[in-house]
Amino acid sequence: MFKRFRRLRINEKLRELVVETTLSTNDFIYPLFVREGRGIKNEVSSMPGVYQMSIDEILKECDELKKLGLYSIILFGIPEVKDSIGSDALSENGIIAKALKEIKKAHPDMFVVTDLCFCEFTDHGHCGILDIEHETVDNDKTLNILADQAIVHAKAGSDMIAPSGMMDGMISAIREGLDSEGFINTPIMSYSTKFASGYYGPFRDVAESAPSFGDRRSYQMNPANRREAINESLEDEKEGADILMVKPALAYMDIVRDIRERTLLPLAVYNVSGEYSMLKMAGKMGLIDYEKVMMETLTGFKRAGADIIITYHAKEAAKILKS
């Protein structure tokens, strides 16, 4: 006789005992955006609860994060002056280098990841040195300055370098540059599968990084391509990446699972600005239970195979996890 599957109808304590996927504050990396000045904390209209901050305000923010059990951040810089090659990103007196030194001095227990790219630092908003003829980025020329930028970050105290420009060969170039300066133990978390996505819109407000012409489709992934997306991450693993990443996260959980099943490396997802803002706006309109949907979404990333979640929701999620 056919035996009907018996779904456990269980009380809350037993439910907790058999849960398959859990969230912890240790899963989260919280993005912070630093700019020149003092006493600056400007909320971004398209991203409620997210701010551009001066270094002194960033230090206060780190105090608040630690109270919530959040000890990992990823740092983005907004320079005072931009130029064609992003010179501020290459300077030991640039905004990222200065912020790193101050954060590590005041908060040595914080794990500080630095985003490694040029889009926030160039006057054209693209991720490296331009190839004017083809209206895109010159991949090989950009590799040279990516390695230089990584060394600046490492010297200033970065705990992990996170290259986001999707240049071919970037992991090999950065690894070689770091090793040549003695930073053999500085890990690299690669934005290894990064799609040319419409979900990035609000980020360009907070980072002031919108391209002045064209778009980034020539060096970011086609959202329609699954096999190529898998291959991009596996190629970065071959080049020496220590952690892989899928960005965005919400529309690409199939890719997260595909990569998870093909690598033993830690895997991160970036829960990007558009994903965050959509939940915020839907919650504000009363269309969803914001906190419930937020935690369901974050749990979905873990269930799909992510070990690390970069998310603007981290503070709110941490408060729920502590309650």
N, C-alpha and C positions, 0 to 999 in steps of 0.2 A: 504494500500500500504506500502511496506517495506520502512522504512526511513533510508537512508544511514547515517552512523556515520560521523559526520563532524569534522574532525581534524582541530583545530585552526591553521590558517596560520597567524602568528602574528609577529609584529615587536619586536625588541630586548627588549624594556622596558616592554611590556606585557609578554614576555617570562620570564623575571626576576620575575614578579609578581606571576606567576603560577608555578615556579620551586618547585619541591617536595623534592629534596635532596640538601643540601648545605654543603660546607666545610668552616671551620674557623680555624684560628691558635689555637684556644682553643681545637680543636679536637686532636692535635698532641702531642706526647711525642718523644723527640729526643734522640737516644742512644749516649752515650759518653763512651770512653774507656780510662782508666787512668792507667799509669804505673809510676814506680819510676824514679827519675832523675829531671833535670831542662832543660828547653829549648828544650824539645823533642816534635816534631810534625811529626810523620812518616806516610805518606800516605800508605794505603794498596793497593797493586797492583791489587788485584782482586775486590776492591771496590773503584773506583775513587771518590774522595771527602770525604772519611772516613779516620780518622786518629787515631793512638795511640798517646796519649798526656800525658805529665807530668802535675802535678797539676797546675803549674803556667800557662801553656798553656790552661788548662781547664778553668781557671778563665777568661782568655781573651775570650775564646769561649763563655762563658756565657754572656759576654758583647755584643757580636755580635748577639747571639740568642735573647736577649731582644730587641735589635734594630729592629728585625724582628717581634716582638710580640710573641715570643716563650718563655714561662716561665716554661715549664715542661721538665725534662730530666730523663732518666733512666741510671744509672751508672753501668758499668762493670769494674772489676779490673783485672790487669795483674801483679801478684806479681814478686818480684825479685827472690824468692826461692820457689819452689814447693816441696811438700812431699806427703806421702800416704794419709793423712787425710785433706790436705788443711789448714794447721795451720795458714797461713797468714790471711785467712778469719775469723778466730776465735780470732784474736788479736786486741786489742784496739789500737795498733800501726801499724796495717796492712794497706795496700794501700787504701782500701775502707774507713776505718775509718778515716784515715788522710785526704783523699780527701773530704769526707763529711764535716768534721770540717772546712776546709778551704773554701769550697763552701758556706756553710751556714753563715760563718763569712763575706765573701766578697759580697755575694748575698743572703741576707735573704729573698728576694722576689721570689727566684727560688723555684719551687716545685720539690724536688729531690726524685725520686723513686730509690730504690736499688734492683738490681737483686740478688736473694738469691739462690746460688748454689755453687757447689764445682768443677765443671769441669775445670774452669780456674785456680784453685788453687792446684789441685792434679797433681802429677807427672805421673799418669796413664790416666788422662783426663776424668775419669768417674765422675758421679755426687754425689759421697759420698764414704763411707767406703766400701771397696771391700769385697765381699763374694768369696774368692778364689776358694772354692770347686765348686761352680756353675758358676764361671766366670761372675758375675754380681755384682750389688750393694746390700749390706746388708741393706734392707729397715729400719728395726727398729733401728739399731745402727746409721744410718744416721739421723733419726728423732731427736735423742738427740742433735747432733751437729748442725742441722738446727735451732733448737730453740736457741742454744747458739749464732749462727751467727746472727740471727734476733735481739737478745738483743744487740749485739755489734753495729749493724747498728742503732738501735733506740737510743742508748746512744750517738752515734756520730752525730745524727741529721736527720736521714732519715725520710722523710715525709710519705713514704709508702713503705712497704715491698712487693717484688714480687718474691715469690718462683717459680723456674722454673724446679726443678729436677724431677717432676712427681712421688714423693714418695707417697705411700698409707698412708693416715693419716697425711700428712704434715701440713694441715691447722689447724687441732685440736692441734697438737704439738706446732706449732708456736704461735697460739693464746694463749694457756696456758702459754707458756714461756714469751711472751710479757706482759700478764696480771699480772703474778707473780712478775714482776719487775716494775709495775706501768704504763706500756705503754698501757693502756686500750683503748686509743683513736687512736692508730697507726693502720691505715687500712692495709688490706692485699689484694693485687691484684694477684690472683692465675693464673699461667699458667695452667689453669684447663683442657684444651684439647690441648695437645701438641703432635704432630705426629712425628714418627720416619721418618723424611723427608730427601729427597735428596736436598732440597732447602737451607740447612744450610751450604753448603760447604765454601763459602767465609767468613762466621762468624768465622769459625775455624782458618782462617788465622789471622784475626784481634784480636781475643781473645786468640789465641795460645792454643786452647782447644781440639784439635783432640784426640780421644781415642788412647792409645798406643796399644790396642788390641781390637778385637771384635767391637761391635757397641752398640747402646743404645736401641735396639728393645725390650729388656726384661722389660724396664720400661717406654718407650714412646709408644704412640698409633700406632696401625696398620692403615695405611692410607685407608685400605679397609673397616673399621668398622664404620658404621654410628651410630648405636644404642649405641654401647659402647662409642663412642665419646660424645654423648649427656649425657649419664649417668655419665661420668667422671666429667663434669662440674656441674651437679646437685648434685653429692656427695660432691663436694667442697663447694657448697652453703650450704648444710646441716651442714658442719663442721664449717661454720662461715666466709667464704670468703666474702669480701665486693665488689669485682669486679672480674668477670670471664674473661677468655681470650681464644681465638683460635689462634693457631700458627702451621704452617704458615697460611697466609690469602688467597692468590690468588687462590689456587686449592681447597679451603675448604669453599667457600662462602655458599654452601648448609648447611654446619654444623653451620656456623654463624647464618643463618636464623633459622635453627632448634632450636638452643639454645635460640635465641632471643624470639621465640614464647613460650618458656617454663619457662622463668625467668623474674622477674622485676628488677633484679640487673643490674647495668651498665655492658656493655660488651665491651671488648677491642679485637683488633686484632694486631698481630705482623706481619708487612709487612717485611719479613725477607731478609737476605743478598742476597740469590740467586735470589729472585724476583727483588730486587733493581739492582743487577749487570746485569741481563738479559736486563732490560730496558736501562741501561747505555750503554751496548755493542751494542744493536740494534740501539740506537740513534747514536752512534759513527760511525756505519757502514752505516748510512743513510737509514736504513730499515724502520724506523718509525719517526714520528714527536714526539721527546722525551717528550717535555713538555705537548703536548696534550694527549699522552697516559698515562703519569704519572698522570695527573689530572683526567683522565677518570678512571684509576685504583683506585685512592683514593676515588673518588666518589662512585665507585662500592662497596667499603667496607662499606661506610656509608649507602648506599641503602640496602645492605644485612642485616643491623641491628647493625653495630658497633657504639658505642658511642665514643670510644677512638681508635686512630690509632698510634701505635708505628712504626715510619718509618724514614729511612735514607733520604727520600725525603723531610723532613719537612722544611728545610731551603729554598730549591728551590720552594716548594709549597707556602711558606709564601711570598716570593718575588712576585709570580704571583698574589696571593690574595691581596697584597698591591697595585698592579699596576692598 
